[in-house]
Each structure stands twice: as structure tokens, then as C-alpha cells.
């Protein structure tokens, strides 16, 4: 007589790793944050209302996925950055908290859901970003277009800012998105060229720079924007060289913020850059000709994006008439 043993009883399913590619990385110490970079936990009514709209529609935000420190402040004001094309990225950047792995199929209803969320949140300016989708023939370019068109169809007065991946080796993808005529085209260089292999190994510095240059060549009316993280081991001179490269590519708006280490397995913080140093970067960048500069420890790509868009328009008018 054989006895059957239930080997599955009381065995918990293995939790899927958020960053499987980092599992074997050595753990590094997470430095204590200085007083100028600490934020309060979000508890406001406005935060809860924004969270409900996002959750009810099954949408993804980079605010949550990237563990943005400004989520409490932004969501209280009904400002959320929607992340399209799913929540799983095909890249494995050393700084990023977004899940790495094989992405799911695109949700064909996502453009309509986002357009409706924009309407319910009464957004005058919306930011749309995405994961990298190297698995797609166009890198997700057409889905960006579909989202832009859906938002405009339901919210014709809302201005649209996009923060795109690099569309590396996706011929024609960048042009497809440019032709959808977003009001602001953002793509982050993230760090200085010397650190790319370590921090952003799947990307190419000059390809990202060229992407932004293409925007200006194809549609000079679009604002271009790019961001850097500091505190990863870069030098002041390297940051200034990136500024020069950006200006050569015609980039209008530069953001600079402090890198914060998501987990012990991610790239460690080399140091916390002081508010005084951020102010110096802002002064230098303005002298180099950027229309707008945001350089503070808590600056992120879409931080204050709505009010910054108005400032961009005013700066262009003042400079060019």
C-alpha cells in the first residue's frame, strides 16, 4: 500500500524577485540621509484621492514604482506621472527601482484609461513616461502616440510632457513620437559618460544625446528636457561638460537631483551633494543658456512639471519674443 505525501502543504510560493539581476550583488551600506533630503510620509486627503483614481483604473505611476521621495507633495496636488507599457522593464540600470524582467502584453485600453484619469484629476499638464520595452519592434513608440492622442481627444486643453526611453536600435521610433507633437519631450541622460557602463549599461550616452537633438531638428517648437543624478561619483567638471553637450543638442530644460539608493543591492551613494552645490550648478547652467534649470536635492524629472511648463513658455517668450 502506497502512502501519498502532500509535499505542497504549508509551503509558501516563492516570492518573485523585483531585481533578479541584482541578487548576487554585494550589499552596500545605505547612507543616512542628511536633514535637507528627508521628507514626511504621505497622509493627506489629496494623496488618498489621487491614489484611489490611479488604483481604480489599474494604472501604473513612476511615482510609486521608482519610490519617488516627492510622492506625498505631488499626489496631494493631484499631480501624478503615469507610466505606460507596463511596470516591468527590459533594462537593468544600477540606480533604478523599477522591476526588471520579461514584460507583459500591452494593455490596449491603457490610453483611454489614462485620458479618463487626466480628466478626473483635472490636470492642466500631464507627464507620461514608460519602462524600456526592448522586446517590442518599435520600443513602444506607437503606444506613446496612442496615449497622447487619447489624452488630447478627451482633454484638448491639457498640455502633454513625455519622458521616453532611448528607443535604442528601434529605427524610426523616435521620429514617430516626435510627430505626435508632445509639448515637452524629455529623455534623461541620467549620469556622466564615464559612469554609463556601471550605472546605465544598456544605454549609450551619445545615442541619448542625439535623440534629443533629433527632436529640435524635426520640430523646433517642442521643448526638450533632460535630467542628471548627482552623488554617484561624478566630478563637477564632468557635469559641466554634460551641460555643454546638452546645449550643443539644443536642450531647453535641465533638471539635476540627488541620487538616492533604493536598496542595498543598487549602486551606492557616493556622497550627498549639498544645497549650496546644487545652487552653484543652477547658476552655471543658466549661464550656459538653458531656458530653465531645476537643481535641488529633491528635484526629479517631473517634479513641479506643471508650473515649470509655464516658466518654460515665459522664458522662451522673453528670450526670443
N, C-alpha and C positions, 0 to 999 in steps of 0.2 A: 504494500500500500504506500502510495506516494503522498507526502505532505507538502502542500503548497505554502510557500512563504511569501507574504506581501512585502516585497522589498521597497515599495514606494511609500509605505505608511510612515507618516511623521517626517518625511524628507521634504524639506522646503526647496522649491525651484531655485536654481542658481540665478542670482541677480545678474542681469546684463550689464557689462561694464560700460560706463559712459565714454571712457577714453582707453580702449583696449591697447592702442599703440603705445600708451604711456605706462602700462602696467609694470614693465621691467625697469622703468626709470628709477634712479636712486632718489630717495626723498630728500628734499632740501628744506631748510628752516624757513618758515613763513615769518617775515619780519613784522614786528609790532608797528602798526600804523601810527604816524605822528598825529598830533591833535588837529592839524589843518585838513586831514583827509578822512576823518571819522564822520559818519552820518547816522541819523536816527533810524530805527526800524519803522517801516511804513504802517500807519494805523488810521489814517484819515478816512472820512466818509467818501471823499472823491476817489481815493485809491481803490476802495472797495467797489465803487460803481464802475470804474474802468475795468477792473479785474473781472467783474461779472459779465460785461459786454464781450470781452475777449474770450472768456471761458464758454459762455453760452453759444458762441458762434464757432467754437472749436478752432480758434486762430492761434498762431504762434507769434510771440514777440521776442525780439532780440533782448529786450529789457530783462526778461526772465532767463532766457537761455544763456546769455552771456554774463549773468549775475551783475548787472549794471548797478553801481552804487547810488545812482540818481533816481532809481525807480519810484521811490516814495514821493519825491518832489514832482516828477513829471506826471505820474499817474494821478496825483491829486488834482492836476490841472487838465486832466483828460488828454494828455499827450503820450501816445504810445507809438513805438516803432515796430511796424508789422514785418514779420519775417516770412517770406513766401518760399515755396518749393520744399516744404517740409522742415523738420527740425534736426535732420541728420546730414552731416557734411561729409563730402568725399575727401577733404583735406585733413591734415593733422598738424596744424600750426602749434608751435610750442607755447603760445601765450593764450590760446583760445579755450573757452569753457564749453563751446557747443559740441554736442555729441558727434563722434566720428564713427563712420560705418557705411553700410550699404543703404542708400535712401529708399524710401517707399515711393510708390507711384504718385504722380502729381494729382492733386485734387482739382478736378475741372470746375468745381463750384467755388474755389477759393477767391477768384476775382470778384464775384458777386457778393460773397460774404464780407470781404474787406470793404467794398464800396458801401455796403449797408452799415458796417461798423463806423466808417467815416461819417456817414450821415447821422447816426445816432449819437456819436460823440461830438457832433457839430464842429468838426475840425476845419479850420481855415487853411491849414498847411499840414500835410501828411508826409511821413517818411516811410519808404518801403525798402527793405533790404532782403537778403537771401543768404542761404548757405551756398557753398560751392557745389555745383552739380556736374562734375566731370563725366558722369555716366550718360548725360544727355548730349545728343548730337549738336545742339546749339547752346549748351550750358545753361538752358533755362531762359534764353533771351526772349523768345516769343511769349512766355508766361509773364515776364515783366511787362511786355506790351499789352497783354490781355488785362492785367491788373490796372495799368494806367488808364486804358480805355474804359474799363468798368467804373473806376472812380470818377472819371470826367463825365460819364454818362449820367450818373446819379448825383454828382456834386460838382457842377460846372464851374463854381467859383473857388473851389479848393485848389490851392497850388500843390504841386507834387515834387517831392525830392526823392531820388533813388540813391541807394548805396549798393553798388553792384559788386559781384565777384570779378575776377580779371578776365574771364572768358578765354583763358589760355588755350591755344590751339583750336579755337572754335571760329573758323573763318566766317566773316560776315556778321557774327553775333553782336559785336559792339555797335556796328552801323544800324542794325535792326532796332536796338534800344534807343540810340540817338534819334532816329527818325520818328520815334513815338513822342518826341519833344517834351520830356520832363522839364520842369522849371529849374531844377538843380540836379546835376549829375555828379555824384560823389563816388570816389573809389579811393580807399585808403592805401597809402604806401606802407604804413604801419611802423617801419623802422628804417635805419640807415643801411645802405647796400652791404656793408661789411658783415652785418648780422643776419642777412637773409637766409643763408644756409642753415643757421642754427635756429632762427626764430620763425621763419616763413619758408620752409624748404620746398614747398610745392609751387612757389611763385617765382617770378623773375622781375627784378627791380625795374629794368628799362622797359619791359613789356607793360607794366602797370603805368609807368610814366607816359609811354606812348599812347595808351588807351585814353588818357585824359587829354592829351594833345589832339587826338582824333576828334574829340567832341568839339573843340574850338574850331578846328578846320572845317568840320561838316556843318556845324550850326553855332556860329559865334554868339548868338543871342542867349544860349544856355549858360547858366552859371556853372562853373566847375569848382569842385571842392575836394580836399584830401586831408588825411589826418596822420599824425605820428604819435606813437607812445614813447615816452622817455623813462629812464630808470632801468634800462635793460643792459647798460654797459656802453652806450654810445658816448661820443665826446661832443662838446659844444661845436667844435669845428665841423664835425660830420653833419650835425643838424643844420648848420648854416649852409653847407654845401647842398643838402637836400632842398632847402628853401630856394636856392639859386636854380636848381634843376626844375623845381615846380614852377617858378616864374618863367623859365625858358619855355615851359609847356603851356603857359598862359593860364595857370590855375588862379582862380579868384579868391578862394577862401581856404585858409589853413587852420586846422584845429590841432592842438598839442595837449596831451593829458598824461597823467601818471599811470604807468603800468602797474596793475595790481595782480598778484599771483593767485589764480583760482584755487589750486590745490598744491600739495607738497610735490606732486609729480610733474607740475608745469615748470616752465622756465622760472628761475628765481629772480626776485627783485634785486638788482644790483645796488640801488640806493633810492631813497625818496628825494626827489628834486624839490627844492624849497620854493615857496610862493614868490620870493624875490627873483629866483632864476627864471621862473615862468614869465614874470613881468618883463625881464630882460629879453627873453625870446620874442615876446609880443612886440616890444619896441623895435627889435632888429627886423622882424618880419614885416612890420608896417613900413619901415624904411626901404625895404626891398620891393615894395609896390603891391602887396596883396590888398585887395579891396576890403577884406575883413579878416581879422585874426582872433581866435579864441584860444588862449593859452593859460590854463589854470590846472591845479592838481586833479580836479574832478571833471574837467572837460572830456566829453565823449562826442562821437561823430554827430549824433542827433540831439545833443543837449541844447535846449533853447532854440531849436531849429526854426520854430515859427517866428519868433521875434528877430532872429538872425537873418531870416529871408528879407524882412522889411529893411533891415540895416544894409543888406547887400544891394537892394534896389536903390536906396538912398545914396549909397557910396558910388554906385555906377553913375547915377544922375549927376552927382557933384563933380565926378572926375571927367565925364565925357559929355555931359549936357544932354 
